[in-house]
Amino acid sequence: MTTDVHQLDDGAWISVNDSREVNVSDLWLLARSDFCGCEPTDFLAEGFVEVGIDYPNIEARIAGMCISCGTSGVSDWLTVGRVIDPETGEFHPVTFESAHVPRKRTRLADAE
């Protein structure tokens, strides 16, 4: 089964298999991030810029700002959830309150 991933509503949502799964208004705790000099970074997500699949992970680059120092920009790739069962398309989002480590990627599989 193919997993369809899309941005909706000008980057406010990520849709997985035609279901709105992840919204943008979350506060992410970024560990070991190059986003700004704060360690860890309290990153307020403002919009999904790019989405992709690094199976089984659904990943995104997110526009936002550090609420501690005010730096604005776009994050490296963050895992926003995981496709648990490719046959049913069952998706589980990450726990946003946990610490996350953004990753640089040279290329993700194209979202369909």
C-alpha positions as MATLAB code, in Angstrom:
seq = 'MTTDVHQLDDGAWISVNDSREVNVSDLWLLARSDFCGCEPTDFLAEGFVEVGIDYPNIEARIAGMCISCGTSGVSDWLTVGRVIDPETGEFHPVTFESAHVPRKRTRLADAE';
ca = [
       0.000    0.000    0.000;
       1.213    3.500   -0.830;
       1.334    6.114    1.933;
       0.077    9.539    0.771;
       1.476   12.545    2.616;
       0.406   16.137    1.928;
       0.508   19.602    3.435;
      -2.930   21.172    3.867;
      -4.260   24.672    4.587;
      -1.092   26.582    3.671;
       1.127   24.349    5.831;
      -1.140   24.217    8.888;
      -1.705   20.441    8.725;
      -0.047   17.266    7.525;
      -2.413   14.764    5.980;
      -1.472   11.068    5.995;
      -3.605    8.852    3.760;
      -6.259   11.590    3.429;
      -6.623   12.108    7.179;
      -5.510   15.285    8.992;
      -2.988   13.924   11.468;
      -0.516   16.613   12.615;
      -1.264   20.301   13.153;
       1.333   23.016   13.284;
       0.667   24.841   16.548;
       2.833   22.670   18.772;
       5.884   23.603   20.845;
       8.810   21.295   20.060;
      11.811   20.749   22.321;
      14.828   20.456   19.995;
      18.017   18.878   21.334;
      21.356   19.196   19.533;
      19.863   21.618   17.042;
      21.631   24.066   14.748;
      18.505   26.247   14.721;
      19.845   28.763   17.266;
      22.303   28.958   20.166;
      19.780   27.847   22.796;
      20.284   24.339   24.149;
      17.712   22.913   24.127;
      15.618   25.004   21.739;
      11.972   25.713   22.584;
      10.721   25.792   18.992;
       7.235   27.125   18.244;
       6.050   25.521   15.000;
       4.330   28.045   12.711;
       4.006   26.186    9.399;
       5.021   23.008    7.613;
       7.360   23.953    4.771;
       8.142   20.532    3.334;
       6.979   16.977    4.065;
       8.425   13.647    3.082;
       8.765    9.988    3.899;
      11.807    8.166    5.253;
       9.827    4.964    5.692;
       8.333    4.226    8.164;
       8.816    7.807    9.383;
       6.850   10.795    8.164;
       9.133   13.824    8.386;
       8.794   17.566    7.914;
      10.765   20.776    7.824;
       8.925   23.334    9.916;
       9.004   27.143    9.902;
       8.975   28.605   13.375;
      10.827   30.457   16.080;
      12.716   29.871   19.301;
      10.583   31.297   22.099;
      13.677   31.905   24.244;
      15.841   34.012   21.902;
      13.413   34.934   19.089;
      15.394   33.353   16.230;
      13.094   32.563   13.283;
      13.718   30.130   10.454;
      13.110   26.629    9.164;
      14.104   23.478   11.043;
      15.995   20.555    9.621;
      13.931   17.366    9.114;
      11.885   16.308   12.147;
      10.012   13.036   12.505;
       6.345   13.930   13.060;
       5.064   10.362   13.194;
       5.348    6.820   11.943;
       3.276    4.559    9.707;
       2.787    1.513   11.950;
       1.042   -0.781    9.488;
       1.565   -0.216    5.751;
      -1.424   -2.425    4.879;
      -3.927   -0.359    6.858;
      -2.046    2.963    6.794;
      -2.205    3.181   10.609;
      -0.289    6.303   11.674;
       0.986    7.307   15.123;
       2.230   10.858   15.720;
       5.292   11.477   17.878;
       4.953   12.813   21.403;
       5.620   16.514   20.847;
       6.544   17.113   24.495;
       9.565   14.786   24.159;
      13.005   15.982   23.040;
      13.552   15.765   19.274;
      16.761   15.847   17.253;
      16.430   17.454   13.812;
      18.330   15.696   11.021;
      19.871   16.983    7.856;
      18.743   14.972    4.869;
      20.059   15.062    1.358;
      16.844   13.615   -0.067;
      13.649   12.115    1.254;
      11.305    9.968   -0.757;
       8.872   12.191   -2.612;
       5.515   12.609   -0.937;
       2.694   11.609   -3.225;
];
